[in-house]
Structures are given as C-alpha cells and as structure tokens.
C-alpha cells in the first residue's frame, strides 16, 4: 500500500489551517482588517494561479436572457497585490475569439488592459479608470471580477453571529463610487464572503452580490455560483464557474501581446 | 505560385485535420442585411439614391489540429473565414471572399508562425495609420459597413519571435493587395484625368506590381513593454497601397510607387487615460529627390493621441496628425502649368466620443475628422443596439465635407449617406 501524499496531506493542512483560523476567530483575536484581508485573499488570491470557465447569464426586468461564456486565467504576482488576468470569450458568438488581458495593480495605479479584436487583428489599449462599470454587459462590475483594493475603504465590524462576520465598508473617497457603503457577510469558518449589500447615497439598498454555492476545490473553498442583482433595474446575473483548477502552472508570458493575439490553446476550455 | 502553394497547403492541412477529427469543428458567423441611402442625389454614380444594398453571409471556424503530427505538437490551429456577398448595388451580383485561411503554430518555444490569408494590423492610431501599410478598404469605410471591413486580408507569412530583449514580428507578403479606393461607380471622387469630381465616366486604371521576387513586400515590427509603456519600431519595404503616382498620363494609368517606411511608436497610460504617439518617414524609392512630378514624394508623418474613460461608460479621445511632403521645392519646380498640386503640409484632428447605455447593449458613437489646412472633414456617427445575443441593429451616418474638390474628404462630399444594418449572429 502506498501513502497518498498529494491530496490527503494537503487536505490535512487545510483542515489544520482552518482549525486554527476558526479558533483564532473564536478567540476574537482577528482585527477587522485581518478578517477583510482573509476574505479578499479567499476571493481573489487562492493558489499561485488558477483557471476556470465562467458562464454568465444576464436576466433583465422583462425576463429576457443573454449569455456570456469565457475562460479566465489568473496569475498572482503577489498575494493581496498585483495580479494578471487573461479572459477569452467563447460566447456570445459575435465576440467569440475576442481576448482580454488585465495587469491589475494594487495601490492606486490604474490597471493596464488590452483587448484583442481578431476580425481586425487589432490590439487596443483600454482606457479604463472607471472600475465600477459593467463587466461585459453583465450585472457584475469590473471591480467585482478583479477585486476592490482593501485600502479604498474603511472597515468596521458591525455585527457577528455564530457563523458570520458582518462588516461595514465605507469608501474613503465617497465621490469616486456610486455607493455610500456596503455590508459584507463573511463566513467565519472559511472567510468566504457570502453576501455583499450596497447602499446608495440616500441609504437605500440597490445592489447585492450573493454566493450561491461554495465548493472545496483542491482544498480551496471556492465560490462556484454567484449572483449579482441590480434592484433598481430589476435585473440580475448568475455566474457559474466550472472546471476550476488551481496551481496549474501558468507563466507570466501568457499575459502578453503574444498570447493575446494567439490565445494559449492548452488553457482554453472550448 | 506562392498563393497557389499556400492554398494547397491550407487545403491539405484542413483535409488531414478533418480526416483525423474526432469531433468536427463548429461553424459560426452571421447573416446581415445592409442599406445605405444617399443624403443627396449623386447623378454621377451608378445609382443616384443609395450606395449600399447588400446581403452578407459570413462563415468562420477555428480548429485545433489533433493527432500526433508535427502541427498538432506545435499547437497548430486552422482558421477559416469567408464571406458570401450578394451585392444589389451591382445588379445582385454574388461574390465570395475568403477573408482568413491560415494555419498558426509554434515550432519552437519562442517562435510563432502564421501562414496563409490573414488580416494584419499594428500601430497606435484610431482610424489613422502611419506604420500600418497593410491594405484597407476605404469604400467599405465610407458606405457604412462594419469596421471589420476597413481591413483587407493579405496573403502572407508572419513569423513572430520573442527573445528576452524585445518581440519581433516579421511579415512577408508575396502578392501585392492594394487599398480599395473610390472608383466612381459607387462613390464619386476627384479624378485628375477628368479634371474634377468623377463618377461612372472615370476610366483611369491603376497598374499593380507584378508577382515577382523583387516585388515582395516585407514588414517588420520590433516591440516591447517598459512597465506599462509600450514601445515599437517599424520598417516596411513595399509599395504605397494607394495609387498616387502616374504611369502613363495619356492612357490614364496610375501605379503604386515603391515605398520604404521607417517608424516608431509609444503608447502609455497618462493622467488617467491612454496616450499614444507615432512617427513615420516614407521614402519614395522611385523619386527620392522629389524631382519627378509624376511620382509621389517622400513624406514625414507624425501623430499624438489621447483617450480617457470619464466613467459611466463614457469615453472620449482625440488625435492630431501632421503630414509633410518632403522636397517640396523640387516638387513645385517640377510641376507643369496646368498640373493639380497638393499642399506641403496637412494638419488633421480627430475626435471620438463613445457612450454606452442600457447595460452596454446600446452604443452611441461619434467620430470626427477635421483638417484645418485642407478645410475639410468627415463625421461618422452611429448607434448600435444589441437586441439579443443574436440580433444586432446598427444605424449611422457618414458625412464627409469640404470646400475643395481635391482634398481627401472634400472630394467625397457628394457621398454622404445614412445606413442601417441588421445582423443575426450564430
């Protein structure tokens, strides 16, 4: 009999870490910033790299639906900091083959973004200082996909029950965003953000993001289904992540013009 | 021969691939109906009330080569895209254009090759091109076809290499493809042989360089990033893609003079937006001193541009282009008394505004060209509505204007149109 070092050991360590995480939280040792940092890392920085297929279904107020299907590749440059993203569009058919690279910069500097339009063989640099615009015409915002820098908000633990922390986040620069604050509900066990509720300048709830399904993938608790709702427009988008994998061995060169023009075949989830 | 060879190669690869296919590649594309009505009648052209009425059917596929052959080990991918066009403007004549048919593969870790018919684009301009001398279709641009059709494909071999110090693109184009320019039947334009704005009566013709070794075209780009800034150097050896030189005045023949171009560009984030700058030196090889009145002179071109996202899905951009005909004194000295002549300098400004509405399903766009030196311009406005993932509706106008009949936009002034396109994608 051989001993399986890979999966079992990893799970053991994850359990160990989770155990300490839980007991630490139980002991109220974590500051609110530490909780938010853990949640942020959980959402955006798990593993050295990762890839997934995302299927996004947008439903408008009349019940009409639109579908987006993309492959997302992600590489962490530094935990909680810079990242690189590669996005390849499979659907809708009129944008099939389009690809997109983001060099995400933590700490104030605008992200670098390039878009490749295969029909014209055109690499376009995207001027995109507004991170609170819709991602690919869905209810999700660009910032929901690539993450909002922790430093942009002040965080306050407003409540906590047996299972969740409730954190109130207030933007430092109120004029830069459309919300006045948002509440985040974070699972105490694994620090997965389960719900975010955004309140407008008049204090009315107008936008929610909700984790609908969390799965353990290679020992990483991963949101595999989530919903963003726009309560004013009465529309919502449900995103399902499939074929999620971490630590697959993505390299820095994939996130360059070379692969923007010639998408990396081995990573595309056709 | 080369073209035939490439076609055979592509066909062979496709056959091999199909034979080995476990699952057949999926086909996508669209069907589109388009109509462009003239804003005012133009009695010079074939039809006086409209300049576009057509149905288009595009089919495309992309296929990763399977199996154990070399192409599959090299991540080989076949791409095919063809358009069937039923053009009512020319009496419902049908035509088929292969827009892309190429095989792309990576024979070594840091080398990519793309061989076959392909669209080629580089440079930093927005509708302005200095170092991108690959063929374009300005007729499609003026009548309101999709932006895709501004670019024409080339039959080419593209070799890309990625050594540590910089990335290199080297393109060989054996067969010359010229720009598609107004010829009078669909769009009236300034024809110096007719001494004015001409339509159907224009009978000038442009002689293309023959398919032979010394007429091969080469294009080179060396580029890299410096942090968030991109820098590139360009070289092109080939022909002016528009016919600007006279071969035989008596027989109203033009030709595409030999051209070398050297250039550079930078593109970088700046003050919350994206800025770009590009320069190019065009050396007219058949008239290097500018003393031949029949052949286009050497030129200098430079531009700067800036684009910014103002939030709420509103983007604005602007560019400035400067062009100077070199050896202008020699050009003036060589002119004959009744020759039409062009200014030494041209200044051109462009402006773009794009605003998205309704969760990015409605796009309003306005693009303006304006030349204070030529006293002409061209406004392009459009509204595109993604009705669903399949249906798309685009309406727009093309308004070229100008005081002078010999300037780029001024000569197009009778071709103002309003168009509508409906497309179903699958």
Interface residues (C-beta under 8 A of the other chain):
Chain A: X58 X60 X64 X66 X67 X91 X92 X93 X94 X96 X97 X103 X110 X112 X119 X120 X121 X122 X123 X125 X126 X127 X128 X129 X130 X132 X133 X134 X136 X137 X138 X139 X233 X235 X253 X256 X257 X258 X262 X265 X266 X270
Chain B: X28 X29 X30 X62 X64 X75 X77 X104 X106 X112 X114 X118 X119 X120 X121 X122 X147 X148 X150 X151 X160 X162 X167 X223 X225 X228 X230 X267 X269 X272 X273 X274 X276 X307 X308 X309 X310 X311 X312 X313 X315 X317 X359 X360 X361 X386 X388 X389 X390 X392 X423 X425 X426
